Amino acid sequence: MIEHGTPAYRRACLALVIASLVVFANLYALHPLLPLIASQYQVSVLQAGNAFTLTSLTLGLALLILGPLSDAIGRRALLLAGLSATALLTLCMALADNFTTLLWLRAALGLALAVLPATAVAYLGDSMSRTALVGAVGLYISGNTLGGAGGRLVGGLIADHLGLQAVFILVGGVSLGAVLLIAWLLPQPRAFCPQPLSLSNVLGNFRRHLGNSALWPAFLLGGLNFLVFINLYTYLTFRLSAPPWALGATALGLLFLTYLGGTFSAMLSGRFGMRQIPKGMAIGVLILLLGSLLTLADQLGLIVLGLLANSFGFFLTHSLANTWVNQHAESAKASATSLYSVCYYLGAAIGIFYLEPFWRLGGWLWVVIGGLLVLLVNLILIAYLYRQQ
């Protein structure tokens, strides 16, 4: 197995960080552009949001297939195929001449993007020693944050100066080149054991994971945490694009640099031992809760500080929850991490609908209240996991 600090460790971690940049840049480049999409295509706030949430929905559902497929045929080839499809689909979006076509392509994109969460943590579990695993997962999650922040920033900058189609051409073209680099860097997994690919075996694995009292609360935790975190950003773009701030796409994209708080906390997660993971997850949720309260301020500087806290807290919990699931899945680890990711991305997809009544009822204040209710449930789930040790 690969040990921490070796050349193979550095190559594997770098390859998965680059894969994260590709996947999350393609997923999130549209996020700060939702007000622009609503204006350009003459659709409502909720309809514009579907260009983002539909991708999260298909991504989550695809994991039900890609997780078991990864357990059967391996991680590396599947990852490279999905990344290649990601780049090509994004390039095709530059040719979309109406909102419906854009939605179909974004839905297909979710299917391709799903290969990373279906394979990455399971690949690390197959390749890394137990002592190297926590740090490697933290580095991989830090790549998630960089991809999310970079994709949004680039999307906002390009859209303001060159338009929406140019975003798709640049992001898709760079992604295609990155796939070649990943193929060169990524070692073959060291301890992959193929699982039989049959419906009964797949359903049996899912049933066993969902019946594991150390796993299902972590699945639910991941989904509810992401529901709050990502959709606070979604509604905040509409809040800050209106007076008195009236921020444009570039400025809204810059807001997502607050993801760098998550880059730091994801790398910091490697300092937690296995028995300290529930404590670390609780700390992350509490920081996310406090950061959400800080965004209620009217001063843009305080809102940005709140977003930094949100990113730090969310990605700390997310990194540790991924490690927890990998370590507590007795077999078919890709199926277990896929179930976590299904809940994670379904949380993102349904969150916009959950928070929309709060938005209509009382604007940003009530959106934050709706998020805090979910975070309190997360603290209960973490307390349950603590008793499962």
Buried (B, 14 or more C-beta within 10 A) or exposed (E): BBEBEEEBBBBBBBBBBBBBBBBBBBBBBBBBBBBBBBEBBEBEBBBBBBBBBBBBBBBBBBBBBBBBBBBBBBBBEBBBEBBBBBBEBBBBBBEBEEBEEBBBBBBBBBBBBBBBBBBBBBBBBBBBBEEBBBBBBBBBBBBBBBBBBBBBBBBBBBBBEEEBBBBBBBBBBBBBEBBEBBBEBBBEBEEBEEBEEEEEBBEEBBEBBEEBEBBBBBBBBBBBBBBBBBBBBBBBBBBBBEEEEEBBBBBBBBBBBBBBBBBBBBBBBBEBEBEEBBBBBBBBBBBBBEBBEBBBEEEBEEBBBBBBBBBBBBBBBBBBBBBBBBBBBEEBBBBBBBBBBBBBBBBBBBBBEBBBEBBEEEBBEBBBBBBBEBBEEBBEBBEBBBEBE
